[in-house]
Amino acid sequence: MVKKYLFIITFFLILLPFSTNSHAAEQKIYDYAGLLTDDQVQRLEAMANEYGAKRNSDFIILTTNDTEGKTAQKYMEDFYDETAPGYDKPHGNTAILTIDINGRNVYLGGFYKAEKYLDDERLTQIREKITPDLSNGNYEHAFETFIKTSYKYMGFRPGVNPDNLFFNIWFQIICSLGLAGIIVGIMAYNSGGRVTINSSTYEDGHKSRVLDRRDIYIRTTTTKRRKPSNNSSGGGSRGGGGFTSGGHSHSGSGGKF
């Protein structure tokens, strides 16, 4: 009887690693448009699983050359309803980058935790970062940037701008060094003796005066500058968040590339 229980316990212990790591094996790259090689897909799958585990969210890439007449946003929403991704549960924390290659449309959406930490504004910032690579056909790099930047932005509390210069570590280092330099300069200045002699020390105010003064007009120069046109890359933004047909709320940002 004891051997029987020992066998059952051993059996479950063997299966435990497979059950705890089962989520890592789930698909994250859905390249229906065939934009990536097999090696690129494997690298991105590994990256999406690595960074997603740190934020408890699925980072998904979805590409297509046939949206079935839907917008990129609607195509993504239906995909979410039907596939039910989510790191924590089916239909859970998920950020999706959708590419409609035929229409040259891109749409980013965030669900649940990703909706909170990747709001419309942050998704627009990410979209603007990846649009140049998408336009140039550098799809793998664009997808890497989406995953890494989404991971980075989800590390900041909602409501702040993650690209604010004050959050840049190099800016903080330079400011610290600059402040230290100012403090050292003030200390060095105050450590020496004060100079008490100036231009008025040997000047006789009663006898010194201006002997002559003249203003000579030479010429006037006028310079014209052309006002630059305001052209935004990527075709501008469209949409925003919304609800899927299944009732799941999401943030969003879309545009052309």
C-alpha positions in Angstrom: 0.0 0.0 0.0 2.9 2.3 0.9 4.6 1.6 -2.4 1.4 2.5 -4.2 1.2 5.9 -2.6 4.9 6.5 -3.2 4.4 5.7 -6.9 1.5 8.2 -7.1 3.5 11.0 -5.4 6.5 10.3 -7.6 4.3 10.4 -10.7 2.9 13.9 -9.8 6.3 15.2 -8.9 7.5 14.2 -12.4 4.5 16.0 -14.0 4.9 19.1 -11.9 7.6 20.8 -14.0 5.6 20.3 -17.1 2.5 21.8 -15.6 4.3 24.9 -14.2 6.1 25.6 -17.5 3.2 24.8 -19.8 2.4 28.5 -20.3 5.9 29.2 -21.6 5.2 26.8 -24.5 2.1 28.7 -25.7 2.4 30.4 -29.0 3.1 34.1 -29.0 4.0 34.8 -32.7 1.2 34.4 -35.2 2.9 35.3 -38.5 0.1 34.5 -40.9 1.5 37.0 -43.4 4.9 35.2 -43.5 7.0 38.2 -42.7 9.5 36.2 -40.6 11.8 33.3 -41.1 11.6 30.2 -38.8 14.7 31.4 -36.9 13.2 34.8 -36.4 10.0 33.3 -35.1 11.9 31.2 -32.6 13.9 34.1 -31.3 10.8 36.3 -30.9 8.9 33.5 -29.2 11.7 33.2 -26.6 11.8 36.9 -26.1 8.1 37.2 -25.7 8.0 34.5 -23.2 11.0 35.9 -21.2 9.7 39.5 -21.0 6.1 38.4 -20.6 6.9 36.4 -17.6 8.4 39.4 -15.9 5.2 41.5 -16.4 2.7 38.6 -16.0 1.4 39.5 -19.5 1.4 37.9 -22.9 3.2 39.9 -25.6 1.7 38.8 -28.9 2.6 39.5 -32.6 -0.2 39.0 -35.1 0.4 39.5 -38.8 -2.0 38.9 -41.7 -2.4 39.5 -45.4 -6.2 39.0 -45.3 -8.3 40.8 -42.6 -11.5 39.4 -44.2 -12.7 42.9 -44.8 -12.2 44.0 -41.2 -10.1 46.8 -39.9 -6.9 45.9 -38.1 -8.5 46.8 -34.8 -11.5 44.6 -35.4 -9.3 41.8 -36.7 -7.3 42.0 -33.4 -10.4 42.1 -31.3 -11.9 38.9 -32.9 -8.5 37.2 -32.6 -8.5 38.0 -28.8 -12.1 36.7 -28.4 -11.4 33.5 -30.4 -7.9 32.6 -29.2 -8.3 33.7 -25.6 -4.7 34.6 -24.8 -3.6 35.9 -21.4 -0.7 35.2 -19.1 -2.8 34.9 -15.9 -5.9 33.3 -17.4 -7.7 32.8 -20.8 -8.8 36.3 -21.9 -6.2 37.8 -19.4 -3.3 40.2 -19.4 -2.3 40.7 -23.1 -0.6 43.2 -25.4 -1.0 42.6 -29.1 0.7 44.1 -32.1 -1.3 43.6 -35.2 0.0 44.1 -38.8 -2.2 44.2 -41.8 0.4 43.9 -44.5 -1.9 44.5 -47.5 -3.4 47.6 -46.1 -0.2 48.7 -44.5 -2.0 49.2 -41.2 -0.7 48.7 -37.7 -2.7 48.4 -34.5 -1.6 48.0 -30.9 -4.0 46.9 -28.2 -3.7 46.2 -24.4 -6.0 44.1 -22.3 -6.6 44.0 -18.6 -3.2 44.8 -16.9 -1.8 45.8 -20.2 -4.7 48.1 -20.8 -3.9 49.8 -17.5 -0.1 50.1 -18.0 -0.2 50.5 -21.8 -2.9 53.1 -22.3 -3.7 54.8 -25.6 -0.9 57.4 -25.2 1.8 54.8 -24.3 0.8 52.6 -27.2 1.0 55.5 -29.5 4.5 56.2 -28.3 5.4 52.5 -29.0 3.8 52.7 -32.4 5.7 55.7 -33.4 9.0 54.0 -32.4 8.3 50.9 -34.5 6.8 52.6 -37.6 10.1 53.5 -39.3 11.2 49.8 -39.1 7.9 48.6 -40.4 8.0 51.0 -43.3 11.5 49.7 -44.2 10.6 46.1 -43.9 12.7 45.5 -40.7 9.9 43.5 -39.2 12.0 41.5 -36.7 13.5 44.6 -35.2 10.1 46.3 -35.0 8.7 43.3 -33.2 11.6 43.2 -30.8 11.1 46.9 -30.1 7.4 46.3 -29.4 8.2 43.6 -26.9 11.0 45.4 -25.1 9.4 48.8 -25.0 6.1 47.3 -23.8 8.0 45.5 -21.0 9.8 48.8 -20.1 6.7 50.9 -20.1 4.8 48.5 -17.9 7.5 49.1 -15.2 6.2 52.7 -14.8 3.1 53.6 -12.8 0.2 54.6 -15.0 -0.2 58.3 -15.7 3.5 59.2 -16.2 5.4 59.5 -19.4 8.0 56.7 -19.6 10.0 58.7 -22.1 10.4 61.7 -19.8 14.0 62.8 -19.8 14.1 62.7 -16.0 13.6 58.9 -16.1 16.7 58.5 -18.3 19.5 57.0 -16.3 22.2 58.9 -18.3 20.4 62.2 -17.8 20.3 61.5 -14.0 24.0 60.7 -14.0 24.9 63.8 -15.9 22.7 66.0 -13.6 24.4 64.4 -10.6 27.9 65.0 -11.9 26.9 68.6 -12.9 25.5 69.3 -9.4 28.6 67.8 -7.8 30.8 70.0 -10.0 28.9 73.2 -9.0 29.2 72.3 -5.3 32.9 71.7 -5.6 33.3 75.0 -7.6 31.5 77.0 -4.9 33.6 75.4 -2.2 36.8 76.1 -4.1 35.8 79.7 -4.7 35.0 80.3 -1.0 38.2 78.7 0.1 40.4 81.4 -1.3 40.9 85.0 -0.2 38.5 87.7 -1.4 39.7 90.3 -4.0 39.1 93.7 -2.5 40.6 95.8 -5.4 38.4 96.8 -8.3 38.2 99.4 -11.1 37.1 102.2 -8.7 39.9 101.7 -6.2 42.3 104.2 -7.9 39.7 106.2 -9.8 39.1 109.9 -9.0 35.4 110.3 -9.5 35.7 114.1 -9.5 38.2 114.3 -12.3 37.2 111.3 -14.5 34.7 112.0 -17.2 33.6 111.0 -20.7 35.4 113.1 -23.2 33.5 112.2 -26.4 30.6 110.0 -27.5 29.3 109.2 -31.0 26.6 106.8 -32.4 27.3 105.7 -36.0 24.5 104.0 -38.1 26.0 101.4 -40.4 23.3 99.3 -42.0 20.1 97.1 -41.5 20.0 93.4 -42.4 16.8 91.5 -42.9 16.8 87.7 -42.9 13.9 85.6 -44.1 13.3 82.0 -43.0 10.9 79.5 -44.5 8.4 78.1 -42.0 8.9 74.3 -42.0 5.8 72.2 -42.9 4.4 69.9 -40.2 4.6 66.4 -41.7 4.0 63.5 -39.4 5.4 60.1 -40.3 3.4 56.9 -40.2 0.2 58.3 -41.6 -1.1 59.6 -38.2 -3.0 57.8 -35.6 -6.5 56.3 -35.7 -8.8 54.7 -33.3 -7.9 54.2 -29.7 -9.3 51.7 -27.2 -12.6 49.9 -27.4 -14.5 46.7 -26.6 -14.3 43.3 -28.4 -17.5 41.6 -29.4 -17.0 39.4 -26.4 -17.1 42.4 -24.1 -13.4 42.7 -23.3 -12.2 46.3 -22.9 -8.8 47.3 -24.3 -6.6 50.3 -25.0 -5.3 50.9 -28.5 -3.5 53.0 -31.1 -3.5 52.5 -34.9 -2.0 54.0 -38.0 -0.3 53.5 -41.4 3.3 52.4 -42.0 
